[in-house]
């Protein structure tokens, strides 16, 4: 089997159970870089509001602090003494419908996390503490998301640590998402919780079911479903993947009961914990997400049919490119860089699939036959693909109904995008006959990661300059140096993250693949059998002496 198709093969029993400390540090450094960009915006716009979303989002937390679960008809907080920023933002709105908490269609977890910031703002008599605090939560959650994508990539490709590093860099590279995560939005918290659910599911499938792993999966699923509606989709997808895979591994009646029970835990716990909220939405608005009521209230006009949106490559292609290309840079040609990287990665995946099919046919009589159950890599990719497809369908419905698409809505599919790009790019690297495969992958991952992070820093700088030009960088005097310190630390983390894999100790060993691995396994197996036979003969000789002596 070729190295380019290692990810498509079934996982090996000699794959590491967990990422090395070296890899974890690298992923954490890259995640810290992503979080630093978000934290800059979280702390430099503490006295102004971003678009129309932050006022209603903050007002949701204020309502919970007052002991009330708001509806989409609840007014935003208009207490000029306690929350002057919200009041000023609401007064700037032309229509009354924009002075309501329309975000109350979302589950309350993110806003419950904002309740302590409401209390702290009241205690300190500093309303900006609420704004900065909820923004910081979102920014830190984005860093956690970037880190978790790397761990998911490791679960899919446990013998290719370079893929995990590159997937983390890909997730950290869209500066547009990093900027969006620096405001009071629930997207980064929701996607981080969904990613944790996927990670817990893959660890169970790769390493086996334990009580602690099931607890993590159930809790993560509850957090995902309690933050945003797409989390419900994640819970259902992961629960189905767990049940079907376990059933295929054990097709007995006992295996069926076990798979059913574990699936019930994975999906039932989140359902019991937060299902009431979606039932409440159905009773109040007629559907679980209140999307129909909101589209009608804000007089959205249907732009195209759902089918036309789904089959509009130009629309999806532009939306995808905008993840990396902020508004001031559109039309500069930067999108060609993203398109080239994506096309190269897709070419690598195609070559990997062809090589996999060729190797399987060539080595059919030499290698263990294809597994009767799908590998963790296959299950992981299928879950991510199915989840992304459902999300895209929902976004198409939202768009066709007149909704305005925002790049942050694509944050949900970043785990799939990152893994596909990283695996595809490394497949191209593996096909190049140069040097030792392990070192080649690490060097390529470091170079590509450095390029992507450099591009993220450059596009982020454009957003910062635009912020300065518009006079939106109003910071509290007492924290004036803090945002720049955060950015400086983030730059150091990015530099260390791409250099460290090349300098810290020996490279991680990857089990060899292909015919050499088969010969090695066969040789070691023969040597083990020969040793066992010799030991058995010695035992028989000793037993004969004992018996003879007794006689």
N, C-alpha and C positions, 0 to 999 in steps of 0.2 A: 504494500500500500504506500502511496506517495505521501510525503509530509503535507502536501497542500490539502489533503483530504482528511487529516487527523480529526478535525472537529466533526466530520460527518460519520465517523466510525463510532461504534459502541465504546462506552467508557471502559477503561482497563482497571483491573483490580489493584494495580500498582500506582494508580493516580493518587496524589496527595489528598488527605482528608480535609485539609484546610490550607488556605494560602499561607506562604511563609511570612515571617515577620518583615522581611525585606520587601515583599510585594505589598503588604498592608501599609507600610510606611509610605511607599510610593503613591498608592491610591489616596491615602490621607493627605499627602502634600498637594496632589492635583485637585482634590476636593476643596482644600483650604484656599487655593487660588480662585476657584469659582466662587466660593463664599465671600471672598474679599471684595470682589466686584459688586456683589449684591449688597454687602454691608456698607460700601461707600454710599450707594444711593439711599440706603436705609437711614444713614446718619447725616446726610447733607441736605435732605429735603424735609427735615423734621418740622418745619414751620409752613409747609404748603401741601396741597393735596394733588394727587396724580389723577387726572381725568375725573370721572364721576364715580369711580368704584370705591375709593377709600372711605368716603364719608358714610355710605351705607354699611360697609364692612365694619368700620369702627363702631357705628351705632348699634349693630347687632350685638357686639360684646357689651356695650353700655346697657342695652336692654336686659341681657342675661344677668349682668351685675345687679340690676334692679329687681331680679326675680321674675322676669317676663320673657317668654319665648315669642319673638316677634313674628309677624306675618308680612307678606309682601305689601300689605296696606298700611303697615306701621310707619309713622313719620320718623325721619332721622332725628338725632339729638339736636335740639335747638336751644340749649342752655348756653347763653353767651358767656356766662361767668365761668362755667366748668369746661366747656369745649368750644372756645371761640373759633378755632379753625374749621370745625364742622359747620358751625353757624354761618361763617363767611362763605364757605363753599356752597352751602344750600341756598343762600341769598343770591348767589350769582346765577343760579339756574333759572331759566325762563319759564319752565312749566312746573306745575305742582307735582306731576308724576315723577319728576327727577329728585324730589325731596322725600322720597319714600325708601324704606329698606327693601329694595327689590331683591337683594341677596339673601333674604330670609327663606328662599326656596332651597338653600343648601343646608345640609346637616350641621349641627352646632359645635362639633369638636374644636375646629380651629378658633371659633369665637369664644368657647369656654377657656381656651388657653390665653385669650386676651383679657379675661376677667381680672386676674391679678394685676395687670397693667392699669386697668381702670381704677382699682383700689389704690394702687401706688400713686397714680396721678392725682387722685383726690387727697391722699395723705400728704404729698409734697406740695400740693397746690401748683402743679406744673402740668398743664394739659398736654404739652408736647411729649411727655413721658409715655402716654398711651400710644401716640402715633409711632414714635421711635421703637417702643417695645414690640408692638405687633409687627412692625417691619423687620425688626431683627429676627423674630421667630421665623418669618418667611425666608429671610436670607440664609439663616443657618440650616433650615430644612432643605434649601437648594443644595448646599454643600453636602448634606447627608445623602441626598438623591444621587449626586455625582459619585460618591463613594460606593453606594449600594449597586449602582450599575456596574462598576468594576467587579464587585463580588458576584453579581449575577453572571457576568461574562466568565469568571473563574469557574463557576459551577457548570457552565455549558462547555468550557474548554479547560478542564483542570490540569491538563498536562501542557498547557500553552500559556504561561503567565504573561507573556508579551501581549496576548490578546486582551487580557484583563486591563493591563496598563493602557493600551491604545483605546479601548472602549471608554475608559474613564476620561481620557483626554478629549475624545470626540464629544462626550457629554458636557465637558467643561468649556468647549470652544464656542458655542453660540452665545455671544455677548448679549444678544437681544433677550434671551431667556434670563440671563444673569441680572440684567437691568430690571426686567419685569418682576423678578423675585425680590427686589429691594423695596417693594411697596406692600400695602396691606391687601394681600391676595391669598386665597387658600390653595392655589394651584400647587405650589412646591411642597407644602405639607401633605396634600392629598397624594401626589405622585410618589413622594418618598414612602408613604405608608403602603401604597400599592406595590412598589418595588420591593419592600420588605416582605410582603406576602408572597410574591413570586420567588424571592430568594429562599424563604423558609420552605416553600413547596419543593424546590429543586434539591435542597439539602436533604429533605426526607427521602426523595426518590433516589438520590445517589448514595446516601449513607445509611438509610434505613429509618424505620419509625421508632422514635423514642417519645417518652412523655414530654420532655422539655421541648423537643422540636414541634410537637403538636400544639403545645401551649403557645409557642412563639407564632406559629401559623395562625392560630385562632385569634390571638390578640392583635396581630398585624392586620388580619382581615377585618376585624372590628374597627380598628383605627382608620383603615381605608374607606370602609363603607360609611363611617361616621363623619367623614370630612367632605366627601364629594360623591355625586352619583356614579361616576365612572368606577369608583372603588367597589361598588356592588358587582359590576361586570368582572372586575379582577377576582373577587371572591368566588363567583360562580365558575369562572374559567379554571382557577387553581383547584377548586374542589373537584371539578369534573376530571381534571388531569390526574389528580391524586387517586381518585377512585378507579378510573379506567386502567391506569398503569398498574396499580396493585392487583386488580382483578386479572389482568393479563399475565402477571407473574405467578399468580396462584388461582387457577381456574376451578378449584374445588368449591364445595358448598361453604366450607369454613372460610376460604379466601373471599368468597362473595360477601359473607356476613361481615368479615373484618373490613373489607373495602367500603362497604356501605356504612358501617359504624364510623370509621374515620372521616369519610366524606361528610357525614352528618355533623360531626364535631366541627370540621373546618368551615362549613357553611351555616350550620345552625346557630353557633355561638354569635357570629355577627348578626344573623337575622333576628335573634332574640334581643340582642343588645340595642340595635338601632332600627329595626324594621318598623317600629311604631312611627318613626318620623316620616317615612315614605307613605305609610297608610294615612297619616295626617295630611300630607300633601294631596293625596287622592281625594280625601273627603273635602278639603278646602278648595282645591283648584281643578280637580278632575283628572290629574295625571301625577305620577310620582315625582316629577321634577318641576312642575308648574310652568313648563316651557310654553305651552299653548296660551296660558293666561298672560304671561309676560310679553309674548309676541303680539298679542292682541292689544294689551295696554299701551305698548310703545309704538303701536301702529306700524308694525313691520309689514312691508309689502312683499309678497312672494316674487322673487327675481327670476327663478328658473324652477323647473321640475326637479325632483330628487334625482332622477335618472340623468338629467342634463348636467347637474353638478357632479355626480359621481363619474361621469364620462368626459369631464373637461380637463384634459391633461395640463393645459396651460394654467388653469387656476391652481391645481395641486402643486405643479412645478414651481410656480411663483411663490406660493405659501411656504413650501419647503425651503426655497432659497432665502426667504426673508428671515429664517431662523438665524442666519449668519450675516445677513446684509441689512443693517439698520436703514431707516428711511433716508438719512442724508447721503448714504452711499449707493442708493439704488440708481442704476444707470451708469455706474463707474466700471462695470465689467467684473466686479468681484464675484458675481454669481457664477461666472465661468470657472472660477477656481473650485467652487463647491461642486458644480456639475462634473468637472473633470475627476475630482476625488471619488465622487459617487459612481461614475461610470467605470473607473478602474476597479473599484471594489466589486461592483456587480460582475465585471469580467472575471475577476478572480474567483468569485463564487461559482460562476458557470464552469470555469476550467476545473475547479475542485470537484464539482459534481461529475463531470465527464471522466476525470481521472479516477474518481471513486468507482464508477461503474466499470471502467476498464480494469482496474486493479482487482476488483471483486471477481470479474470473469476470468482473469488470468491466473489468479491464485485460488480458485475455487477448491481445488483438491489439496492445497497446502495450508490454508488458513481456516480457522474455525468458521463455520458457516454463519450467515447473518443471524443475529439474535431473533428469538421468537417474540420478544417484546421490544418496544422502541427504547433506544438509549435515552439517557437523561438529556443529552444534547438535542436529540430530536424532539423530545417532549417539551423542553424549554423553548425551543424555537417555535414549535407549533402553538404553544400557549401565547407567546408574545405576538405571533402573527395573527392568531384568532382575536386576541384582545385589541390589537391595533386596527383590525378590520372593523370590528364593532364600533370602535371609537370614530373611525373615519365615516362610517355610515351615519352615526349620530351627528357628526359635524356637517355632513352633507345635508341632513334634514334641517339642521339649524340654519345653514346658509340658504337653502332653498326657501325657507320661511321668511327670509329677510334679515336674519341675524348678521351682525358684523363679525367676521372672523378675526381673531387676534392670534399672533404667533404663539403666545403662551398656551393656547389650547392644544398645541402639538407637543407640549412637554410630556404628555402621557405616553407617547410612542417613542420617546428618546431611548429607552432601553433596547428596543428592537433596532432602531436606526444605528445606535452605537455598536451593537454586536455585529450586525450585518457589515457595516463599514470596516470594522477592525478585522474580522475574520477574512473578508474579501481582500483587503490590502495585504494581509499576511500571506494569503494564498498566492498572490503575485510574487511576494518575496521568496516564498518557499520554492517557487518554480525556477528561480534564478540559481544556476549552479555556481555558487560562490561561497567559499568558506564553510564553516560548520553551522548546521541548521539552527541550533539553539542560539548561538551568538549572532547569527544573521538576523534572526527575528528580534532580538533585544535591541540591536543597533537600529534596525529599521523602525521599530516602535518608538524609540527615543527620538529619532530624527523627525518622524511624522508628528509625534506629539509636540515637539518643540515648534514645528511650523504651525500647527493648529492653535497652540496656546499663544504664539506670537500674533497670529491673525486675530484671536480673541482680544488680546490687549490693544491692538491697533484700532479695531472697531469700537471697543469700549471707550478708548480715548476720544473718538469722535462724539460719542454720546455725552461724555464729560464736557467737552468744549462747547457743545450745543447748550448744555445746562448752564455753563458759565455765561454764555452769550445772552441767554434769556434771563439771567439774574435769578435763577432758581436755587442756587447753592447757598441757601440761608441756613447757617449752622449756629447752634448755641455757642456762645463765646467760650464756655468752659470745656467744650469738646472740640474746639477748632482744629487742633492737630490730629485728633484721633482718626478721621477718615483717611488722611494721608499716611499715617502709620500703618493702618490696615492694608492699604494698597501696597505699601512697601513690603510688608510681610508677605502679602500674597505673591508679589513678584519673586521674592526669595524662595517661597515654597515651589512656585512653578519651575524655577531654575534647578532647584535641588531635585524635584521630582523627575525631570528628564535626564539629569546627570547621574543620579544615585544608582540606577540599575547597572550602569557601566563601571562604577567604581567600587561598589560595596561587595566585597567578597567574591567567591566563585559564582558563576551563573547557575541558575537552578537547573538541575538535571531533568531532562525529559526522557521518558522511556522510549527506546528506539522502536520504530514501527516497520512494517513491511516484512520481507522475507527474512531479514537478519533477526528480527524479533522472534519469528516463528522458529528459526533454527536454534536461537538461544534458549527459547522455552522448551523446545524438544530436547536439546542437549542436557539442560538442567533437570528436566523430568527424567531422562534416561539415567543420569548420574544418581538422582534420588532413588529411583527404583533399584538400581544396582546396589546402592548402599543399604537399602532396606533388606534386599535379598541376602547380602553378606551378613548383616546383623542377625537375621533370622536363622541362618545356618550356624552361626556361633552359638546362638541360644539353644538350638537343637543339640549341638555337640555337648554343651555343658549339661543339658538335661539328661543326655544318655549316660554321661559319666556319673551323674548323681544316682540315676536309676541303677546303673551297673554296680556302683559301690554299695547301694542298699541291698542289692541281691546277694 
